[in-house]
């Protein structure tokens, strides 16, 4: 392992990525590239895609592989994830993706408490209390010591912005959003509250990973339907069923 903790791995024949967590990168790659978790038919040849919760960039790489002319606007608040994301974009010769180093929410803030998990960076979250059940399940399946090490937290402060505010100030050229992908580890409703009605009207599709616990999935689906989208959902594969994780798709 290099001193900075970042390693280059091969995920499939000829397809490599940088990561600080090989096991997590392989899991996410399987979700996106092999199981087509976020696959949608009917996108244009050059779609405008918002990647909210970009992590190390695997979804963005998937979109750019499938739609080379895609315009991708990515959001990722964790500095270490951003560093790896940018290395992955460079590795794959991609120079037309905009990366915003912010957490998307309902109200802007100069700094908000955020929990970063160096060994499982994709689980980093603004709401670590929402991981209580996952911690219990990990301890049951992996043992308490390994689970505690995997989810050893580091507290950081990250800026927060509303998606509609960023689009208005930084991307006035964007007239439509063909796909809004959301994987924000418990901040789904915050993010949706930061999208203005005018931006909903020009959003063609949404894919979002969300928990059905505490009524969150119901509220997310109600919000999407309220903005004129047709909603469907399926249980997320390869997840412990107790987590009640779903992939929700909404289309106009």
C-alpha positions as semicolon CSV with decimal commas, in nm:
position;residue;x (nm);y (nm);z (nm)
1;X;0,000;0,000;0,000
2;X;0,147;0,342;-0,093
3;X;0,220;0,585;0,189
4;X;-0,075;0,806;0,098
5;X;-0,311;0,506;0,115
6;X;-0,419;0,537;-0,247
7;X;-0,369;0,235;-0,471
8;X;-0,434;0,163;-0,837
9;X;-0,645;-0,149;-0,889
10;X;-0,788;-0,333;-1,190
11;X;-1,166;-0,369;-1,163
12;X;-1,215;-0,552;-1,492
13;X;-1,000;-0,629;-1,794
14;X;-0,823;-0,307;-1,882
15;X;-1,032;-0,091;-1,649
16;X;-0,844;0,055;-1,355
17;X;-0,916;0,305;-1,082
18;X;-0,750;0,466;-0,785
19;X;-0,901;0,398;-0,444
20;X;-0,823;0,407;-0,074
21;X;-1,058;0,112;-0,012
22;X;-1,023;-0,174;-0,259
23;X;-1,314;-0,379;-0,121
24;X;-1,551;-0,084;-0,137
25;X;-1,440;0,013;-0,487
26;X;-1,502;-0,341;-0,611
27;X;-1,847;-0,344;-0,450
28;X;-1,945;-0,010;-0,606
29;X;-1,805;-0,116;-0,943
30;X;-2,021;-0,428;-0,934
31;X;-2,328;-0,219;-0,848
32;X;-2,274;0,028;-1,129
33;X;-2,096;-0,154;-1,411
34;X;-2,213;-0,514;-1,372
35;X;-2,557;-0,486;-1,213
36;X;-2,650;-0,167;-1,402
37;X;-2,801;-0,018;-1,087
38;X;-2,823;0,324;-1,249
39;X;-2,893;0,216;-1,607
40;X;-3,165;0,417;-1,782
41;X;-3,287;0,387;-2,136
42;X;-3,379;0,687;-2,342
43;X;-3,109;0,935;-2,244
44;X;-2,981;1,154;-2,529
45;X;-2,638;1,094;-2,680
46;X;-2,497;1,392;-2,490
47;X;-2,691;1,398;-2,162
48;X;-2,649;1,651;-1,885
49;X;-2,589;1,445;-1,570
50;X;-2,564;1,562;-1,210
51;X;-2,367;1,319;-0,992
52;X;-2,458;1,403;-0,632
53;X;-2,237;1,205;-0,397
54;X;-1,969;1,133;-0,655
55;X;-1,733;0,961;-0,409
56;X;-1,424;0,851;-0,609
57;X;-1,595;0,895;-0,945
58;X;-1,704;0,547;-1,053
59;X;-2,053;0,657;-1,157
60;X;-1,906;0,948;-1,351
61;X;-1,665;0,708;-1,526
62;X;-1,961;0,482;-1,608
63;X;-2,153;0,771;-1,764
64;X;-1,853;0,893;-1,964
65;X;-1,789;0,541;-2,091
66;X;-2,152;0,496;-2,198
67;X;-2,202;0,855;-2,319
68;X;-1,863;1,005;-2,412
69;X;-2,023;1,341;-2,494
70;X;-2,206;1,362;-2,159
71;X;-2,182;1,682;-1,958
72;X;-2,126;1,569;-1,599
73;X;-2,150;1,800;-1,299
74;X;-2,025;1,617;-0,991
75;X;-2,061;1,700;-0,622
76;X;-1,844;1,548;-0,349
77;X;-1,771;1,709;-0,011
78;X;-1,487;1,490;0,123
79;X;-1,144;1,630;0,024
80;X;-0,975;1,288;0,012
81;X;-1,250;1,149;-0,211
82;X;-1,216;1,450;-0,439
83;X;-0,843;1,393;-0,468
84;X;-0,901;1,032;-0,575
85;X;-1,190;1,129;-0,804
86;X;-0,967;1,376;-0,987
87;X;-0,692;1,115;-1,019
88;X;-0,945;0,877;-1,174
89;X;-1,065;1,137;-1,421
90;X;-0,704;1,204;-1,521
91;X;-0,632;0,831;-1,544
92;X;-0,915;0,790;-1,795
93;X;-0,829;1,102;-1,993
94;X;-1,146;1,288;-1,893
95;X;-1,108;1,665;-1,868
96;X;-1,463;1,793;-1,917
97;X;-1,622;1,702;-1,581
98;X;-1,686;1,979;-1,330
99;X;-1,634;1,879;-0,967
100;X;-1,785;2,093;-0,692
101;X;-1,632;2,030;-0,345
102;X;-1,956;2,081;-0,154
103;X;-2,226;1,888;0,027
104;X;-2,569;1,944;-0,125
105;X;-2,844;2,041;0,117
106;X;-3,152;2,250;0,178
107;X;-2,968;2,562;0,301
108;X;-2,618;2,695;0,229
109;X;-2,360;2,690;0,507
110;X;-1,992;2,780;0,520
111;X;-1,917;2,474;0,727
112;X;-2,116;2,176;0,848
113;X;-2,008;1,880;1,058
114;X;-1,941;1,575;0,843
115;X;-1,819;1,227;0,933
116;X;-1,557;1,076;0,705
117;X;-1,475;0,705;0,721
118;X;-1,125;0,659;0,572
119;X;-1,166;0,281;0,536
120;X;-1,519;0,301;0,392
121;X;-1,526;0,646;0,232
122;X;-1,850;0,578;0,045
123;X;-2,029;0,563;0,381
124;X;-1,916;0,912;0,482
125;X;-2,214;1,114;0,591
126;X;-2,359;1,425;0,746
127;X;-2,579;1,202;0,962
128;X;-2,363;0,932;1,126
129;X;-2,642;0,841;1,368
130;X;-2,817;0,683;1,070
131;X;-2,546;0,416;1,056
132;X;-2,633;0,258;1,392
133;X;-2,806;-0,044;1,237
134;X;-2,531;-0,090;0,980
135;X;-2,271;-0,090;1,257
136;X;-2,467;-0,357;1,443
137;X;-2,494;-0,574;1,133
138;X;-2,127;-0,531;1,049
139;X;-2,029;-0,635;1,402
140;X;-2,254;-0,941;1,373
141;X;-2,111;-1,050;1,037
142;X;-1,750;-0,929;1,064
143;X;-1,683;-0,923;1,434
144;X;-1,684;-0,617;1,657
145;X;-1,314;-0,536;1,618
146;X;-1,317;-0,541;1,237
147;X;-1,643;-0,350;1,222
148;X;-1,514;-0,081;1,457
149;X;-1,197;-0,045;1,250
150;X;-1,391;-0,022;0,922
151;X;-1,614;0,253;1,057
152;X;-1,355;0,444;1,258
153;X;-1,467;0,803;1,201
154;X;-1,285;1,126;1,130
155;X;-1,477;1,448;1,186
156;X;-1,438;1,717;0,920
157;X;-1,615;2,038;0,824
158;X;-1,755;2,079;0,472
159;X;-1,935;2,359;0,288
160;X;-2,301;2,310;0,203
161;X;-2,488;2,454;-0,095
162;X;-2,823;2,412;-0,263
163;X;-2,821;2,236;-0,600
164;X;-3,038;2,506;-0,758
165;X;-2,808;2,781;-0,632
166;X;-2,501;2,612;-0,781
167;X;-2,676;2,558;-1,113
168;X;-2,791;2,921;-1,125
169;X;-2,455;3,075;-1,035
170;X;-2,205;2,832;-1,186
171;X;-2,394;2,665;-1,469
172;X;-2,633;2,913;-1,631
173;X;-2,572;2,730;-1,960
174;X;-2,756;2,423;-1,833
175;X;-3,113;2,427;-1,965
176;X;-3,208;2,071;-1,874
177;X;-3,095;1,791;-1,645
178;X;-3,131;1,458;-1,818
179;X;-3,030;1,256;-1,513
180;X;-2,990;1,344;-1,147
181;X;-2,812;1,064;-0,960
182;X;-2,823;1,085;-0,581
183;X;-2,620;0,875;-0,337
184;X;-2,575;1,096;-0,033
185;X;-2,592;0,863;0,268
186;X;-2,889;0,995;0,462
187;X;-2,907;1,349;0,323
188;X;-3,156;1,268;0,046
189;X;-3,442;1,486;0,172
190;X;-3,204;1,775;0,240
191;X;-3,081;1,761;-0,117
192;X;-3,430;1,739;-0,266
193;X;-3,538;2,041;-0,059
194;X;-3,256;2,237;-0,223
195;X;-3,401;2,196;-0,573
196;X;-3,634;2,473;-0,692
197;X;-3,955;2,405;-0,882
198;X;-3,806;2,545;-1,203
199;X;-3,520;2,296;-1,186
200;X;-3,756;2,008;-1,115
201;X;-3,952;2,100;-1,426
202;X;-3,640;2,059;-1,640
203;X;-3,523;1,734;-1,478
204;X;-3,600;1,429;-1,688
205;X;-3,493;1,144;-1,460
206;X;-3,371;1,076;-1,108
207;X;-3,202;0,771;-0,960
208;X;-3,153;0,767;-0,585
209;X;-3,040;0,520;-0,322
210;X;-3,256;0,558;-0,012
211;X;-3,355;0,371;0,302
212;X;-3,715;0,271;0,368
213;X;-3,653;0,298;0,743
214;X;-3,822;0,583;0,930
215;X;-4,039;0,661;0,628
216;X;-3,758;0,821;0,427
217;X;-3,827;0,627;0,109
218;X;-4,196;0,718;0,125
219;X;-4,115;1,087;0,169
220;X;-3,861;1,080;-0,116
221;X;-4,110;0,913;-0,349
222;X;-4,385;1,156;-0,246
223;X;-4,154;1,449;-0,326
224;X;-4,064;1,308;-0,667
225;X;-4,428;1,241;-0,757
226;X;-4,518;1,589;-0,641
227;X;-4,288;1,726;-0,909
228;X;-4,458;1,527;-1,183
229;X;-4,226;1,228;-1,200
230;X;-4,334;0,865;-1,233
231;X;-4,166;0,661;-0,960
232;X;-4,058;0,299;-0,928
233;X;-3,829;0,124;-0,684
234;X;-3,642;-0,201;-0,625
235;X;-3,452;-0,333;-0,328
236;X;-3,080;-0,267;-0,358
237;X;-2,897;-0,594;-0,434
238;X;-2,620;-0,738;-0,217
239;X;-2,728;-0,535;0,087
240;X;-2,835;-0,677;0,420
241;X;-3,216;-0,683;0,401
242;X;-3,246;-0,529;0,747
243;X;-3,109;-0,202;0,606
244;X;-3,416;-0,167;0,380
245;X;-3,213;0,004;0,107
246;X;-3,385;0,072;-0,224
247;X;-3,287;0,212;-0,560
248;X;-3,565;0,451;-0,658
249;X;-3,603;0,562;-1,019
250;X;-3,819;0,854;-1,129
251;X;-3,891;0,961;-1,487
252;X;-4,086;1,236;-1,649
